[in-house]
Amino acid sequence: MTKKQRALAAVNALKEEYPDAACSLTYSNPLELLIATRLSAQCTDARVNLVTPALFARFPTLDDYVNGSEAEIAELIRSCGLYKTKARDIYAMCQKLKTEYNGVIPDTVEELTKLPGVGRKTANLIVGDIYHKPAVVTDTHCIRITNKLGLTDSKIPVTVEKELRAILPPEESNDFCHRLVLHGRAVCDARNPKCDLCCMKEFCKTAIAASKKKPAKTTKKS
């Protein structure tokens, strides 16, 4: 089985297992998703979803952030971790969106990564979920599971992104990454993967290798 064949098998298996692929962050517009994704760095999506309602209520528009203060943003996101750095980035990001992009969030990874605090993972999420272009969001679940499957050979996000773009059907790539997150939480846990329950165990390189190492069952003689 080639990597492209295995990638297509993974796409189909995950699509059947998780038909509703969606971002787990709660948002109602592109700016909210951009900010929520910045907050999610080294923080769970569940925690971000607890924090953002008050933040978005206080700052409903880009102009509200621009006319607000870094200190007030920081206070509202305190429980997210690294809140001072995140507040600084959010405030600077909004200023740049206003002055250099006329308030419009860019639709390419190249332009998005020019914004303060926005890396390729965040940029790909915006490009895929907001603009519906082919995107590969290489979060920890994506990197871990695609390595296990034998689709990728690196732990470096940008390298994994490049490897996956070469083998995934472009129109499936964004939803595939969302489904990997769901699968990572439900089955392919980092510490205790449930390979026997995995919908991809028949072609996952790690699962196949593990099954070959299991000792054969012996029948006791009476």
BELFENSUL-V692110 format. One line per field, one symbol per residue. ss: DSSP state (H for helix, E for strand, - for the rest). psi: psi as a letter, one per 20 degrees, with the letter a starting at -180 (. if undefined). burial: + if it has 9 or more other C-alpha atoms within 8 Angstrom, else -. Layout:
ss = ???
psi = ???
burial = ???
//
This chain:
ss = --HHHHHHHHHHHHHHH------------HHHHHHHHHH-----HHHHHHHHHHHHHH---HHHHH---HHHHHHH-HHH--HHHHHHHHHHHHHHHHHH--------HHHH-------HHHHHHHHHH----------HHHHHHHHHH-------HHHHHHHHHHH--HHHHHHHHHHHHHHHHH--------HHH-------HHHHHHHHH---------
psi = prhhghghggggghhhhmhnpqpiqprirgghggghhhhipkqqhgggihhhghghhhmirghhghibqhghgghhjhiiqkhgghggggghghghhghijkjppqjqhghhiiqpjoahggghgggghgilqpqoomahgggghhghhjhrjqjoghggggghhiiqphiigghghghhgghhhhgmqhhmpmhhipijhhjphgggghhhipqqpqppq.
burial = --+--++++++-+++--+--+---+----+-+++++++++--+-+-+++-++--++--+--+-+++--++--++-+++-+--+--+++++++++++++--+-+-+-+-+-+++-++++-++++++++++----+++++--++++++++++++-++-+-+++-+++-++---+++++++++++++--+++----++--+-++-++++++--------------
//
